[in-house]
């Protein structure tokens, strides 16, 4: 048979014909149990080093494309064609990683971020969930999870997610700020003011952000909100 090896192995009760194209001549046969074992090709330390360098380069490029996309995009606006190309290229780069290396760590968060920035929130969601399960202290993953849930009109779930995020990362004011935004949209004035106060107490720059933050429009005229913005904490 052309380009094929046909091996017949007899056992006590049957005859088995195995057809396979063998890319390597290193084949070990154990005829007593009628099996064939093909050993994987051996890699040298130099090859391992080169592969690690290649994967590190892919991750740097992917992270760089996402950063460029964020700089050139507008929050809550569909990405432009140029930005979409950058983000799609990010996913292509991540697909060049070995399959087993795409499912966790930085590649997982980068893929989720690219999908989120493309507006593919439902696709990004399971990646963010996997990321926060694996990396409890990943602020980016918690923020992305809340972002996607909010934009999928799952505001209650977004609040629950960021509440968990603050338990995992209690000293991150950006989580408190975003959680305040979500409570404001949900009409939870007390909670919104509480978490906004917490964010400003950690970093006073969040006070200025409230001026242009549309998420606070539902409570902007509430005396409790005004007090937080106009007075020192």
MODELLER restraints for C-alpha pairs under 7 A, 6 or more apart:
rsr = mdl.restraints
at = mdl.atoms
rsr.add(forms.Gaussian(group=physical.xy_distance, feature=features.Distance(at['CA:4:A'], at['CA:19:A']), mean=6.98, stdev=0.5))
rsr.add(forms.Gaussian(group=physical.xy_distance, feature=features.Distance(at['CA:4:A'], at['CA:20:A']), mean=6.32, stdev=0.5))
rsr.add(forms.Gaussian(group=physical.xy_distance, feature=features.Distance(at['CA:4:A'], at['CA:21:A']), mean=5.31, stdev=0.5))
rsr.add(forms.Gaussian(group=physical.xy_distance, feature=features.Distance(at['CA:5:A'], at['CA:19:A']), mean=6.26, stdev=0.5))
rsr.add(forms.Gaussian(group=physical.xy_distance, feature=features.Distance(at['CA:5:A'], at['CA:20:A']), mean=6.15, stdev=0.5))
rsr.add(forms.Gaussian(group=physical.xy_distance, feature=features.Distance(at['CA:5:A'], at['CA:21:A']), mean=6.37, stdev=0.5))
rsr.add(forms.Gaussian(group=physical.xy_distance, feature=features.Distance(at['CA:6:A'], at['CA:17:A']), mean=6.92, stdev=0.5))
rsr.add(forms.Gaussian(group=physical.xy_distance, feature=features.Distance(at['CA:6:A'], at['CA:18:A']), mean=6.07, stdev=0.5))
rsr.add(forms.Gaussian(group=physical.xy_distance, feature=features.Distance(at['CA:6:A'], at['CA:19:A']), mean=5.13, stdev=0.5))
rsr.add(forms.Gaussian(group=physical.xy_distance, feature=features.Distance(at['CA:7:A'], at['CA:17:A']), mean=5.93, stdev=0.5))
rsr.add(forms.Gaussian(group=physical.xy_distance, feature=features.Distance(at['CA:7:A'], at['CA:18:A']), mean=5.50, stdev=0.5))
rsr.add(forms.Gaussian(group=physical.xy_distance, feature=features.Distance(at['CA:7:A'], at['CA:19:A']), mean=6.80, stdev=0.5))
rsr.add(forms.Gaussian(group=physical.xy_distance, feature=features.Distance(at['CA:8:A'], at['CA:15:A']), mean=6.88, stdev=0.5))
rsr.add(forms.Gaussian(group=physical.xy_distance, feature=features.Distance(at['CA:8:A'], at['CA:16:A']), mean=5.86, stdev=0.5))
rsr.add(forms.Gaussian(group=physical.xy_distance, feature=features.Distance(at['CA:8:A'], at['CA:17:A']), mean=4.70, stdev=0.5))
rsr.add(forms.Gaussian(group=physical.xy_distance, feature=features.Distance(at['CA:8:A'], at['CA:18:A']), mean=6.47, stdev=0.5))
rsr.add(forms.Gaussian(group=physical.xy_distance, feature=features.Distance(at['CA:9:A'], at['CA:15:A']), mean=6.04, stdev=0.5))
rsr.add(forms.Gaussian(group=physical.xy_distance, feature=features.Distance(at['CA:9:A'], at['CA:16:A']), mean=5.65, stdev=0.5))
rsr.add(forms.Gaussian(group=physical.xy_distance, feature=features.Distance(at['CA:9:A'], at['CA:17:A']), mean=6.74, stdev=0.5))
rsr.add(forms.Gaussian(group=physical.xy_distance, feature=features.Distance(at['CA:9:A'], at['CA:31:A']), mean=6.67, stdev=0.5))
rsr.add(forms.Gaussian(group=physical.xy_distance, feature=features.Distance(at['CA:9:A'], at['CA:34:A']), mean=6.02, stdev=0.5))
rsr.add(forms.Gaussian(group=physical.xy_distance, feature=features.Distance(at['CA:10:A'], at['CA:16:A']), mean=6.58, stdev=0.5))
rsr.add(forms.Gaussian(group=physical.xy_distance, feature=features.Distance(at['CA:11:A'], at['CA:34:A']), mean=6.55, stdev=0.5))
rsr.add(forms.Gaussian(group=physical.xy_distance, feature=features.Distance(at['CA:26:A'], at['CA:38:A']), mean=6.69, stdev=0.5))
rsr.add(forms.Gaussian(group=physical.xy_distance, feature=features.Distance(at['CA:26:A'], at['CA:39:A']), mean=6.68, stdev=0.5))
rsr.add(forms.Gaussian(group=physical.xy_distance, feature=features.Distance(at['CA:27:A'], at['CA:37:A']), mean=6.39, stdev=0.5))
rsr.add(forms.Gaussian(group=physical.xy_distance, feature=features.Distance(at['CA:27:A'], at['CA:38:A']), mean=5.15, stdev=0.5))
rsr.add(forms.Gaussian(group=physical.xy_distance, feature=features.Distance(at['CA:27:A'], at['CA:39:A']), mean=6.88, stdev=0.5))
rsr.add(forms.Gaussian(group=physical.xy_distance, feature=features.Distance(at['CA:28:A'], at['CA:36:A']), mean=6.35, stdev=0.5))
rsr.add(forms.Gaussian(group=physical.xy_distance, feature=features.Distance(at['CA:28:A'], at['CA:37:A']), mean=5.54, stdev=0.5))
rsr.add(forms.Gaussian(group=physical.xy_distance, feature=features.Distance(at['CA:28:A'], at['CA:38:A']), mean=6.48, stdev=0.5))
rsr.add(forms.Gaussian(group=physical.xy_distance, feature=features.Distance(at['CA:29:A'], at['CA:35:A']), mean=6.57, stdev=0.5))
rsr.add(forms.Gaussian(group=physical.xy_distance, feature=features.Distance(at['CA:29:A'], at['CA:36:A']), mean=5.03, stdev=0.5))
rsr.add(forms.Gaussian(group=physical.xy_distance, feature=features.Distance(at['CA:29:A'], at['CA:37:A']), mean=6.48, stdev=0.5))
rsr.add(forms.Gaussian(group=physical.xy_distance, feature=features.Distance(at['CA:30:A'], at['CA:36:A']), mean=6.45, stdev=0.5))
rsr.add(forms.Gaussian(group=physical.xy_distance, feature=features.Distance(at['CA:55:A'], at['CA:97:A']), mean=6.35, stdev=0.5))
rsr.add(forms.Gaussian(group=physical.xy_distance, feature=features.Distance(at['CA:58:A'], at['CA:93:A']), mean=5.97, stdev=0.5))
rsr.add(forms.Gaussian(group=physical.xy_distance, feature=features.Distance(at['CA:58:A'], at['CA:94:A']), mean=6.90, stdev=0.5))
rsr.add(forms.Gaussian(group=physical.xy_distance, feature=features.Distance(at['CA:62:A'], at['CA:90:A']), mean=4.70, stdev=0.5))
rsr.add(forms.Gaussian(group=physical.xy_distance, feature=features.Distance(at['CA:62:A'], at['CA:93:A']), mean=6.31, stdev=0.5))
rsr.add(forms.Gaussian(group=physical.xy_distance, feature=features.Distance(at['CA:63:A'], at['CA:110:A']), mean=6.74, stdev=0.5))
rsr.add(forms.Gaussian(group=physical.xy_distance, feature=features.Distance(at['CA:65:A'], at['CA:86:A']), mean=5.74, stdev=0.5))
rsr.add(forms.Gaussian(group=physical.xy_distance, feature=features.Distance(at['CA:65:A'], at['CA:87:A']), mean=6.62, stdev=0.5))
rsr.add(forms.Gaussian(group=physical.xy_distance, feature=features.Distance(at['CA:65:A'], at['CA:90:A']), mean=6.21, stdev=0.5))
rsr.add(forms.Gaussian(group=physical.xy_distance, feature=features.Distance(at['CA:66:A'], at['CA:87:A']), mean=6.34, stdev=0.5))
rsr.add(forms.Gaussian(group=physical.xy_distance, feature=features.Distance(at['CA:66:A'], at['CA:114:A']), mean=6.54, stdev=0.5))
rsr.add(forms.Gaussian(group=physical.xy_distance, feature=features.Distance(at['CA:69:A'], at['CA:83:A']), mean=5.35, stdev=0.5))
rsr.add(forms.Gaussian(group=physical.xy_distance, feature=features.Distance(at['CA:69:A'], at['CA:86:A']), mean=6.58, stdev=0.5))
rsr.add(forms.Gaussian(group=physical.xy_distance, feature=features.Distance(at['CA:69:A'], at['CA:87:A']), mean=6.92, stdev=0.5))
rsr.add(forms.Gaussian(group=physical.xy_distance, feature=features.Distance(at['CA:73:A'], at['CA:79:A']), mean=6.22, stdev=0.5))
rsr.add(forms.Gaussian(group=physical.xy_distance, feature=features.Distance(at['CA:78:A'], at['CA:119:A']), mean=6.83, stdev=0.5))
rsr.add(forms.Gaussian(group=physical.xy_distance, feature=features.Distance(at['CA:79:A'], at['CA:118:A']), mean=6.32, stdev=0.5))
rsr.add(forms.Gaussian(group=physical.xy_distance, feature=features.Distance(at['CA:84:A'], at['CA:118:A']), mean=6.33, stdev=0.5))
rsr.add(forms.Gaussian(group=physical.xy_distance, feature=features.Distance(at['CA:87:A'], at['CA:114:A']), mean=5.44, stdev=0.5))
rsr.add(forms.Gaussian(group=physical.xy_distance, feature=features.Distance(at['CA:87:A'], at['CA:118:A']), mean=6.88, stdev=0.5))
rsr.add(forms.Gaussian(group=physical.xy_distance, feature=features.Distance(at['CA:90:A'], at['CA:114:A']), mean=6.86, stdev=0.5))
rsr.add(forms.Gaussian(group=physical.xy_distance, feature=features.Distance(at['CA:91:A'], at['CA:111:A']), mean=6.15, stdev=0.5))
rsr.add(forms.Gaussian(group=physical.xy_distance, feature=features.Distance(at['CA:91:A'], at['CA:114:A']), mean=6.97, stdev=0.5))
rsr.add(forms.Gaussian(group=physical.xy_distance, feature=features.Distance(at['CA:94:A'], at['CA:102:A']), mean=6.93, stdev=0.5))
rsr.add(forms.Gaussian(group=physical.xy_distance, feature=features.Distance(at['CA:94:A'], at['CA:107:A']), mean=6.61, stdev=0.5))
rsr.add(forms.Gaussian(group=physical.xy_distance, feature=features.Distance(at['CA:102:A'], at['CA:108:A']), mean=6.13, stdev=0.5))
rsr.add(forms.Gaussian(group=physical.xy_distance, feature=features.Distance(at['CA:104:A'], at['CA:131:A']), mean=6.92, stdev=0.5))
rsr.add(forms.Gaussian(group=physical.xy_distance, feature=features.Distance(at['CA:108:A'], at['CA:127:A']), mean=6.35, stdev=0.5))
rsr.add(forms.Gaussian(group=physical.xy_distance, feature=features.Distance(at['CA:108:A'], at['CA:131:A']), mean=6.42, stdev=0.5))
rsr.add(forms.Gaussian(group=physical.xy_distance, feature=features.Distance(at['CA:109:A'], at['CA:128:A']), mean=6.69, stdev=0.5))
rsr.add(forms.Gaussian(group=physical.xy_distance, feature=features.Distance(at['CA:109:A'], at['CA:131:A']), mean=6.18, stdev=0.5))
rsr.add(forms.Gaussian(group=physical.xy_distance, feature=features.Distance(at['CA:109:A'], at['CA:141:A']), mean=6.41, stdev=0.5))
rsr.add(forms.Gaussian(group=physical.xy_distance, feature=features.Distance(at['CA:112:A'], at['CA:124:A']), mean=4.77, stdev=0.5))
rsr.add(forms.Gaussian(group=physical.xy_distance, feature=features.Distance(at['CA:112:A'], at['CA:127:A']), mean=5.34, stdev=0.5))
rsr.add(forms.Gaussian(group=physical.xy_distance, feature=features.Distance(at['CA:112:A'], at['CA:128:A']), mean=5.88, stdev=0.5))
rsr.add(forms.Gaussian(group=physical.xy_distance, feature=features.Distance(at['CA:113:A'], at['CA:144:A']), mean=7.00, stdev=0.5))
rsr.add(forms.Gaussian(group=physical.xy_distance, feature=features.Distance(at['CA:115:A'], at['CA:121:A']), mean=6.67, stdev=0.5))
rsr.add(forms.Gaussian(group=physical.xy_distance, feature=features.Distance(at['CA:115:A'], at['CA:123:A']), mean=6.73, stdev=0.5))
rsr.add(forms.Gaussian(group=physical.xy_distance, feature=features.Distance(at['CA:115:A'], at['CA:124:A']), mean=5.22, stdev=0.5))
rsr.add(forms.Gaussian(group=physical.xy_distance, feature=features.Distance(at['CA:116:A'], at['CA:124:A']), mean=5.63, stdev=0.5))
rsr.add(forms.Gaussian(group=physical.xy_distance, feature=features.Distance(at['CA:116:A'], at['CA:148:A']), mean=6.90, stdev=0.5))
rsr.add(forms.Gaussian(group=physical.xy_distance, feature=features.Distance(at['CA:121:A'], at['CA:148:A']), mean=5.12, stdev=0.5))
rsr.add(forms.Gaussian(group=physical.xy_distance, feature=features.Distance(at['CA:125:A'], at['CA:145:A']), mean=6.28, stdev=0.5))
rsr.add(forms.Gaussian(group=physical.xy_distance, feature=features.Distance(at['CA:125:A'], at['CA:148:A']), mean=6.41, stdev=0.5))
rsr.add(forms.Gaussian(group=physical.xy_distance, feature=features.Distance(at['CA:128:A'], at['CA:141:A']), mean=5.58, stdev=0.5))
rsr.add(forms.Gaussian(group=physical.xy_distance, feature=features.Distance(at['CA:128:A'], at['CA:144:A']), mean=6.59, stdev=0.5))
rsr.add(forms.Gaussian(group=physical.xy_distance, feature=features.Distance(at['CA:128:A'], at['CA:145:A']), mean=5.40, stdev=0.5))
rsr.add(forms.Gaussian(group=physical.xy_distance, feature=features.Distance(at['CA:129:A'], at['CA:145:A']), mean=6.75, stdev=0.5))
rsr.add(forms.Gaussian(group=physical.xy_distance, feature=features.Distance(at['CA:131:A'], at['CA:141:A']), mean=6.09, stdev=0.5))
rsr.add(forms.Gaussian(group=physical.xy_distance, feature=features.Distance(at['CA:132:A'], at['CA:138:A']), mean=6.59, stdev=0.5))
rsr.add(forms.Gaussian(group=physical.xy_distance, feature=features.Distance(at['CA:132:A'], at['CA:141:A']), mean=5.83, stdev=0.5))
rsr.add(forms.Gaussian(group=physical.xy_distance, feature=features.Distance(at['CA:132:A'], at['CA:142:A']), mean=6.34, stdev=0.5))
rsr.add(forms.Gaussian(group=physical.xy_distance, feature=features.Distance(at['CA:136:A'], at['CA:168:A']), mean=5.92, stdev=0.5))
rsr.add(forms.Gaussian(group=physical.xy_distance, feature=features.Distance(at['CA:137:A'], at['CA:168:A']), mean=6.01, stdev=0.5))
rsr.add(forms.Gaussian(group=physical.xy_distance, feature=features.Distance(at['CA:137:A'], at['CA:169:A']), mean=5.83, stdev=0.5))
rsr.add(forms.Gaussian(group=physical.xy_distance, feature=features.Distance(at['CA:142:A'], at['CA:162:A']), mean=6.44, stdev=0.5))
rsr.add(forms.Gaussian(group=physical.xy_distance, feature=features.Distance(at['CA:142:A'], at['CA:165:A']), mean=5.73, stdev=0.5))
rsr.add(forms.Gaussian(group=physical.xy_distance, feature=features.Distance(at['CA:143:A'], at['CA:175:A']), mean=6.92, stdev=0.5))
rsr.add(forms.Gaussian(group=physical.xy_distance, feature=features.Distance(at['CA:146:A'], at['CA:158:A']), mean=4.52, stdev=0.5))
rsr.add(forms.Gaussian(group=physical.xy_distance, feature=features.Distance(at['CA:146:A'], at['CA:161:A']), mean=6.05, stdev=0.5))
rsr.add(forms.Gaussian(group=physical.xy_distance, feature=features.Distance(at['CA:146:A'], at['CA:162:A']), mean=6.15, stdev=0.5))
rsr.add(forms.Gaussian(group=physical.xy_distance, feature=features.Distance(at['CA:149:A'], at['CA:155:A']), mean=6.44, stdev=0.5))
rsr.add(forms.Gaussian(group=physical.xy_distance, feature=features.Distance(at['CA:149:A'], at['CA:157:A']), mean=6.47, stdev=0.5))
rsr.add(forms.Gaussian(group=physical.xy_distance, feature=features.Distance(at['CA:149:A'], at['CA:158:A']), mean=5.12, stdev=0.5))
rsr.add(forms.Gaussian(group=physical.xy_distance, feature=features.Distance(at['CA:150:A'], at['CA:158:A']), mean=5.60, stdev=0.5))
rsr.add(forms.Gaussian(group=physical.xy_distance, feature=features.Distance(at['CA:155:A'], at['CA:182:A']), mean=6.84, stdev=0.5))
rsr.add(forms.Gaussian(group=physical.xy_distance, feature=features.Distance(at['CA:159:A'], at['CA:179:A']), mean=6.22, stdev=0.5))
rsr.add(forms.Gaussian(group=physical.xy_distance, feature=features.Distance(at['CA:159:A'], at['CA:182:A']), mean=6.23, stdev=0.5))
rsr.add(forms.Gaussian(group=physical.xy_distance, feature=features.Distance(at['CA:162:A'], at['CA:175:A']), mean=6.55, stdev=0.5))
rsr.add(forms.Gaussian(group=physical.xy_distance, feature=features.Distance(at['CA:162:A'], at['CA:179:A']), mean=6.05, stdev=0.5))
rsr.add(forms.Gaussian(group=physical.xy_distance, feature=features.Distance(at['CA:166:A'], at['CA:175:A']), mean=6.38, stdev=0.5))
rsr.add(forms.Gaussian(group=physical.xy_distance, feature=features.Distance(at['CA:173:A'], at['CA:199:A']), mean=4.47, stdev=0.5))
rsr.add(forms.Gaussian(group=physical.xy_distance, feature=features.Distance(at['CA:173:A'], at['CA:202:A']), mean=6.09, stdev=0.5))
rsr.add(forms.Gaussian(group=physical.xy_distance, feature=features.Distance(at['CA:173:A'], at['CA:203:A']), mean=6.94, stdev=0.5))
rsr.add(forms.Gaussian(group=physical.xy_distance, feature=features.Distance(at['CA:174:A'], at['CA:199:A']), mean=6.79, stdev=0.5))
rsr.add(forms.Gaussian(group=physical.xy_distance, feature=features.Distance(at['CA:176:A'], at['CA:195:A']), mean=5.14, stdev=0.5))
rsr.add(forms.Gaussian(group=physical.xy_distance, feature=features.Distance(at['CA:176:A'], at['CA:196:A']), mean=6.45, stdev=0.5))
rsr.add(forms.Gaussian(group=physical.xy_distance, feature=features.Distance(at['CA:176:A'], at['CA:198:A']), mean=6.58, stdev=0.5))
rsr.add(forms.Gaussian(group=physical.xy_distance, feature=features.Distance(at['CA:176:A'], at['CA:199:A']), mean=5.34, stdev=0.5))
rsr.add(forms.Gaussian(group=physical.xy_distance, feature=features.Distance(at['CA:177:A'], at['CA:195:A']), mean=6.37, stdev=0.5))
rsr.add(forms.Gaussian(group=physical.xy_distance, feature=features.Distance(at['CA:177:A'], at['CA:196:A']), mean=5.44, stdev=0.5))
rsr.add(forms.Gaussian(group=physical.xy_distance, feature=features.Distance(at['CA:177:A'], at['CA:199:A']), mean=5.43, stdev=0.5))
rsr.add(forms.Gaussian(group=physical.xy_distance, feature=features.Distance(at['CA:179:A'], at['CA:195:A']), mean=6.76, stdev=0.5))
rsr.add(forms.Gaussian(group=physical.xy_distance, feature=features.Distance(at['CA:180:A'], at['CA:191:A']), mean=6.86, stdev=0.5))
rsr.add(forms.Gaussian(group=physical.xy_distance, feature=features.Distance(at['CA:180:A'], at['CA:192:A']), mean=4.14, stdev=0.5))
rsr.add(forms.Gaussian(group=physical.xy_distance, feature=features.Distance(at['CA:180:A'], at['CA:193:A']), mean=6.76, stdev=0.5))
rsr.add(forms.Gaussian(group=physical.xy_distance, feature=features.Distance(at['CA:180:A'], at['CA:195:A']), mean=5.09, stdev=0.5))
rsr.add(forms.Gaussian(group=physical.xy_distance, feature=features.Distance(at['CA:180:A'], at['CA:196:A']), mean=5.38, stdev=0.5))
rsr.add(forms.Gaussian(group=physical.xy_distance, feature=features.Distance(at['CA:181:A'], at['CA:192:A']), mean=6.59, stdev=0.5))
rsr.add(forms.Gaussian(group=physical.xy_distance, feature=features.Distance(at['CA:181:A'], at['CA:215:A']), mean=5.38, stdev=0.5))
rsr.add(forms.Gaussian(group=physical.xy_distance, feature=features.Distance(at['CA:181:A'], at['CA:216:A']), mean=6.16, stdev=0.5))
rsr.add(forms.Gaussian(group=physical.xy_distance, feature=features.Distance(at['CA:183:A'], at['CA:189:A']), mean=6.90, stdev=0.5))
rsr.add(forms.Gaussian(group=physical.xy_distance, feature=features.Distance(at['CA:183:A'], at['CA:191:A']), mean=6.22, stdev=0.5))
rsr.add(forms.Gaussian(group=physical.xy_distance, feature=features.Distance(at['CA:183:A'], at['CA:192:A']), mean=4.93, stdev=0.5))
rsr.add(forms.Gaussian(group=physical.xy_distance, feature=features.Distance(at['CA:184:A'], at['CA:192:A']), mean=5.28, stdev=0.5))
rsr.add(forms.Gaussian(group=physical.xy_distance, feature=features.Distance(at['CA:184:A'], at['CA:215:A']), mean=6.56, stdev=0.5))
rsr.add(forms.Gaussian(group=physical.xy_distance, feature=features.Distance(at['CA:184:A'], at['CA:216:A']), mean=5.76, stdev=0.5))
rsr.add(forms.Gaussian(group=physical.xy_distance, feature=features.Distance(at['CA:184:A'], at['CA:218:A']), mean=6.38, stdev=0.5))
rsr.add(forms.Gaussian(group=physical.xy_distance, feature=features.Distance(at['CA:184:A'], at['CA:219:A']), mean=6.31, stdev=0.5))
rsr.add(forms.Gaussian(group=physical.xy_distance, feature=features.Distance(at['CA:185:A'], at['CA:215:A']), mean=5.98, stdev=0.5))
rsr.add(forms.Gaussian(group=physical.xy_distance, feature=features.Distance(at['CA:185:A'], at['CA:218:A']), mean=6.46, stdev=0.5))
rsr.add(forms.Gaussian(group=physical.xy_distance, feature=features.Distance(at['CA:189:A'], at['CA:219:A']), mean=6.70, stdev=0.5))
rsr.add(forms.Gaussian(group=physical.xy_distance, feature=features.Distance(at['CA:193:A'], at['CA:224:A']), mean=6.86, stdev=0.5))
rsr.add(forms.Gaussian(group=physical.xy_distance, feature=features.Distance(at['CA:193:A'], at['CA:225:A']), mean=5.89, stdev=0.5))
rsr.add(forms.Gaussian(group=physical.xy_distance, feature=features.Distance(at['CA:197:A'], at['CA:228:A']), mean=6.50, stdev=0.5))
rsr.add(forms.Gaussian(group=physical.xy_distance, feature=features.Distance(at['CA:199:A'], at['CA:206:A']), mean=6.72, stdev=0.5))
rsr.add(forms.Gaussian(group=physical.xy_distance, feature=features.Distance(at['CA:200:A'], at['CA:206:A']), mean=5.46, stdev=0.5))
rsr.add(forms.Gaussian(group=physical.xy_distance, feature=features.Distance(at['CA:200:A'], at['CA:207:A']), mean=5.93, stdev=0.5))
rsr.add(forms.Gaussian(group=physical.xy_distance, feature=features.Distance(at['CA:201:A'], at['CA:233:A']), mean=6.13, stdev=0.5))
rsr.add(forms.Gaussian(group=physical.xy_distance, feature=features.Distance(at['CA:207:A'], at['CA:229:A']), mean=6.06, stdev=0.5))
rsr.add(forms.Gaussian(group=physical.xy_distance, feature=features.Distance(at['CA:219:A'], at['CA:225:A']), mean=6.72, stdev=0.5))
rsr.add(forms.Gaussian(group=physical.xy_distance, feature=features.Distance(at['CA:220:A'], at['CA:226:A']), mean=6.87, stdev=0.5))
